[in-house]
């Protein structure tokens, strides 16, 4: 799966990088997540090129983007070098959950 996402990363970003602009319900749900979390880290799991991570970071000071695809993480870092992005697997989410106040799986 990692290789497949690496292969399509640029096209995925081109097609879906602005999706939140036309999805008010998604924005409202993400805003509600931030409000419910309060303080602590929010991990955007399966962050892809980081567009949702960037949105969350506009609302919350401590956001982490995690994706299986190194190519997706490269794009995310290009678009938002001030944010933290890391390559990781959904299978290891238990390691994240102990250190996070909220997890966004909206694209899983």
N, C-alpha and C positions, 0 to 999 in steps of 0.2 A: 504494500500500500504506500509506503514511503516513496518508493521510486515513481509511482504514478503521480502523486502530488508534486513531487519535484519536477516532473516533466511538464505539468500544466500550470505551474505556479504563476508565471507572468500573465498568462491568459486568464486565469482565475482572478487575479488582482484587477486586470483590465475590465472584466465583466462584472465583478461583484464588489469591487472596492468602494463603490459609492452607494451600495444597496440601502444603507440606513437613511439616505436622503429621501427615499420614497416609501419608507416603512415606519409610519408614526407609531404603530402599535409596538413594534420591536423596540423603538427608542423609549417608549413609555415603560415597557417591561424592564429594560436595562436600568432606567432611572429608578424604578421601584426596587430593583436589586440593590443598587447603591444605597438607597434610603434604609432598606432593611439591614444591610450589613453594618452600617455605622462606621466604626473604625476597624482597621485591620486590612490585610491584603485581600484583594479580589483577583483570582486567577481566571483568565479567559482561556479555557482549555479547548484546543482545536482552533487556535486564533487565526490560522491561515496567514494572510498578509497583514494582519493586525488592525483592520479597520474598526472592529468592535472594541478592541483593546484601546485604541485611540479615543473612541467615544467615551468609554468608561473613564479614561484618564482625565477627560474634560470635567468629570463630575466627582472624581475621587482621587486622592493623592497617592494611593498605594495600589498599583495595578501591575500584574504580571501576565504576559502572553506566553502560552506554551503550545507548541505544535510538533507533530511527528516529523514534519518535512523541513530539512535544513534550508531548502530553497525558499519556502514560505517565510521562515524566520529571517532570512537574508533580506527579503522584500520588506518585512515588517520593520526591521532595523533601519533600512534605507529611508522609510517613510516617517519614522519616529525614533531617531537615535537617542533621544532623551529618556525613552521608556525601556523597561527590562523585558527582553524576550529570550526564551530558552527553548532548545529542542528537547522534547520529552514525549513519553508515551502515555496514553490513557491508562494503560495497564499498571502504571506506577503512580496513579493518582492518590493512593493512600499516603504517599510521602508528602504530597502537596497539601492534602486536606488537614493534616495536623497543624500546618503553619498558616492556614488561610482562614479568613472570615467569611468568604463567599466564593462560589465557583460558578462560572457561566459555561454551560454546556449547550447553549442555544442552537448551535449549528451541528450538533452531534446526532 
